[in-house]
Amino acid sequence: MALEVIAQKRVLQGTGASRRLRRSGKVPGIIYGGKKDAVNIELDHNALFHALRNEKFHASILDMTVDGVKEQVLLRVANMHPFRVQVQHVDFQRVSADEKIHMKVPLHFINADASPAVKLNGALINHSISEIEIRCLPANLPEFITVDLSEITVGHSVHVRDLKLPNGVEVAIRAQENLSVATAAIPRAAIAEEEATVAAAPTAADVPAAKQKEAAAGDKKDDKGGKKDDKGGKK
């Protein structure tokens, strides 16, 4: 079910008009694209702000109603104030059912804990990217792309071309491009600890020569004693 957005046409233009609009609890915006002219709109700030917190709102076909007229759009840009919790401006693009769209959708990572890298080696999974640009018809637009990490091993990565995409969806990348999506690596702290343990283990070079001779002599005595016991046992 498509998410709904309610807006009204905006008559007054300019920086001053937009500033007054924001003070009244509204957000200026625009709808463009398709075979229609661009339309300046205004939206309720609180409703829009809460909608923007929903991941689905950023990667879904939206039902936009402007003064009672409904059309389908995509959210393209949402400009936020540099330090206030305030939406400054939003851009929406019309979509046509028979025209492919380019859209960035989020990646959802699953099964990392079940992977050999984590279960057997205690590796950490590093996410190289959190979203990916795809190309598809509006009807095939997914809310997200799933990244299955169940087979990843230490020192290896999952790449864009390894992803299983829904029907009708393709990744919008160049022919030779194959970005890393996630990588499994042993934490540096664990590597350092292991190296320190190995370095602390004594070697033959660390034992004084006198002690080595003493230990060797003790081993010979034990061997002789063992032989006497054997002879004694024969008697």
N, C-alpha and C positions, 0 to 999 in steps of 0.2 A: 504494500500500500504506500503510495507516494506521500511524502510530507507536504503539508499545506503552508503557504505563505500568503498573508493578507497585506495588501498595500493600496495606496491611493496615488493618483497622479499628482505631481508637484508642479505648481504653476510658477511660483517665484523662483528666480535663479540668482546666482552670485554668492560671493563669500558671506556677505551680511545676512542674506536670507537663510543660508545654510546654518549659520551660527545661531540665529533666532530659532530655527527649527530644532536644533539640538537642545537648546535651553528648554524647549517645550516638551521634551521627552520623545522626540522623533529622530529618525535617521534618514538622511538623504541618500538616494540610490539611483540606479539607472538599469533599464532593460534594453539590450541591443541584440542584433543578429537576426537571422532569418530574412524574410522578404519584407519585413515591416520596418518602419522608422524607429529609431531609439526613443524611449519614453522615460522621462524623469519621474521618479516615484519617491514616496516617503513611507517609512514603516515605523511601527511602534518599537521603541528602543528595547524595552524589557523583554518583549516576546522574542525579538531578534537575538538579543544577547544570550538568552537561554537556549535558543535553537542552535546557535553557533557552538555551544558546548557539547552538542551531540555529534559524534563522529560521522554518523550517517548523513547529516545535513550537508557535509562537505563533499560527499561522493555519491550523491543520489539525484535522480530526476525529481524536481520539485514542482508541485502544482501551485503556480502563482496566480492569485486572483487580484486584479487591479480594477477597482470600481465595478465589480460584478463580472468582469470578463476574465475567463480562465485560460491560461496557456502554460506549457511546460518549459521549465528553465533549469539551468545549472548555476550554482553559485561559483563565480569566478574570482572575485576579490572581496575581501572584508578588511578594511583599514581600521586599525585600532589607534586610540590616542596613545602617545608615547609613554605616559605615566598614569593616566586615569583609567578606570575601568569603564571605558566608553567606546562604543562603535562610532567611527567617524563617517564612514561611507561604505556602500556595498554595490557591487556590480553583478548583474545576472545576465546570462546569455540564453536566448531562445534555442530550442532544439527541434529538429525535424525527425520524424520517425524513420525516414529513408536516408538520412545523412549520418555518416560516422562521426563520432566525437572523439577528441583527445581529452583525457581526464587523468588526474593523479588520484590514485586510490591507496588507502593504507594497507600495510602488510601485517598480518596476524601470524605470529610465530607459535608453533605448537610442538609438543613431544620432545622438547630439549632434554628434560630429565630422564627420558627413556633412551637417549642416544648412547652409543659406546663411549663417546668422548666424555660425557658427564658421569655415567655409571661406573665405567672402568678406570678412568684416568682423572676424574675430578676436574675436568676442564671447565673453562668459562666460555659461554657463547656470546660473541660480540656481534651486534647487529650493525651492519655497515650502512644500511639505509632503512627508513621507516615507511616509505611510500614509493610507488612506482607509477610511471605514466603508461597508460594503455590506450588502445584504439578499438572502438566497437560501435555498433548501433546503440541508440538509447535503450532499446528494450533489453539488451544484453549487458548493460552496465552493472558490474558487481559492486556490493558495498565495500568489499575488501578482497585481498588475495591471500590465501593460506600458504604459509611456508612450513612444510613438514621437516623437522630436524631429527627425526628418529634414527636416521642412518648416518649422521655426520660423525666423523672420527677426528682425533687430534691432528692438527696441522692441515686440515682440509676445510674447504668452503662450499657453501651452496651459492650458485650463481643464478642470474636472472633467467638464463635459458634452461635451468633445471626445474623451474616452477611449473606446476600443473595449472594451466589456465582454464577457466570455464569456456564452454563452446561459444564461438563467435568473438572471442576476445584475443587480442594480440598485443605484445609489448611494443611500445613505440620507441625502439632503439635502432641505431645504425647497424648495418649488416655485420660488421666485424666487432661490434660491442657486446660485452658479456660481463656486466658489473657483478661484483661480489655482493651478496645479500647478507650472509652471516658466516662467521669463521669460528672454529673451535680452537682454543689455545690454553695451555697450562698457565695458571697465574704466575707472574714473575716471583712472587713471594715464595711459592712452593718450589720453584726451580732453585732459587737462592738458598733455601733451607736444605735441599738435597745436596747441592754443591758444597755447602758448609759441612754437612755430615760426612761426605766423602773426604773432604780436605782434613777433617779432624781425626780420621781413622789412622792409627800408627802404621808405618811401613818399616821394612827391614832397615832402611837407611836412617830411620829415626831412633833405632835401638842401639845403644853404645856397644862397641865391639866386645868389651869385657863381659857384658851381660849375655851377648849372643854365645860367646865361648862357654860361659857358665851354664847356660841352658843346654848347650850341646853336650857338655860333659855330664850333666845330670841325666840326659837321655841315654848316654852310653852306659852309665852305672845301672840305670833301670834295666837296660838290655842284658848286662852281665848277671844282674841279680836274677833276672827271669831265667837265664840259662842254668844257673846253679840250682834254682828251685826245680827246674826240669830234671837235672841230674839227680838231685836229691829224691825227686819223686820216683825215678827209675830204681834207685837203691831200695 
